[in-house]
């Protein structure tokens, strides 16, 4: 009985083995591995990369499956290319349209990048290449749009500001004509016409100055500027008006500070601050103009302060005081011929020198305006040495230079 059971198990195992072997032979052959011989990976044509490298535009080459094959650094910084994908949906839509019909497209795009982010303006040119590739060339027009918006606002503000004195002069001229038989009235109207004419001339002059400043970079060909001379010029410019108003002008602070920049521009900036301080101060007030050098690890700063004991500025006004045509006290500014451009000119001059301008003020206690600009002391010394080398005769050169120019070598002034 045991032998019969063992035989049955053996026969059953043999039958199962034969069945499995037969099933394996009947299994269909495995499919051949998929190859991409008919659809090779996209490759940027030879020479295209060299051309893109010299273009001023941001450039992206997009493959047949919307993959980014190549992108310039400018294109990635603008977000046109992000990793291996096109980062801006409107640009991707243009790429797909061009790939479908092969027609080159040129579009100006206005892209909102989210809350708190400035709108991006692009001029995009999208064209088809061989093999399903598409090239995108984009120019960033954001700065030009911002400049154009500023220009429009400036023109609108100027037009509005010019209407006031021009309209006043026109009305006063009619009043003079109607009062031809009244000598006192004629003198009164004529005096008012003189005030409005002077205000109009001042406004036009400051508009011209602001326009000239915007086109003049003081750091393109900087000169060594003696801050002491800048402060003296600014104070002298306002001394007559200060005496008329009974305001005392005082120079204080450290002496000998020097910066690289434009002396005329800095004198204009400080002079505008001193003029404002005099205008908004009552008789018997004091205006102090001072300079200090603040030491830093990289580059010292020169701080020019103009302090007064005048009427002061509210916190709300202080936030907008450097805007063009903005006046702290409209009525008083009109009475004193203010144009609202003086402080915006100060801000522009400080920024063009790589610095900034700020204000501290309290109502009834006065104000302190501070212009802070990099001193560039190391560059000042180099510039002065270069000037000495140009003016010193070769035959007068000695190993130990004892000339006055050498003795006046600037020293760092640290407070």
ABEGO torsion letter per residue (X at the ends): XAAAAAAAAAAAAAAAAAAAAAAAAABBBBBBBBBAAABBBBBBBBGAAAAAAABABBBBBBBAAGBBABBBAAAAAAGABBEABBABAAAAAAAAAAAAAGBBBBBBBBBBAEBGBBBBBBBBBBBBBBGGBBBBBBBBAAAAAAAAAAAAAAAAAAAAAAAAAAAAAAAAAAAAAAAAABAAAAAAAAAAAAAAAAAAAAAAAAAAAAAAAAABBAAABBBBBBAAAAAAAAAAAAAAAAAAAGBBBBBBEBBGBBBBEBAAAAAAAAAAAAAAAAAABBBGBBBBBBBBBBBBAABBBBBBBBBBABAEBBAAAAAAAABBGBBABAAAAAAAGBAGAAAAAAAAAAAAAGBBBBBBBBBGAEBBBBBBBBAGAAAAAAAAAAAAAAABBAAABBABBABAAAAABBBBBBX
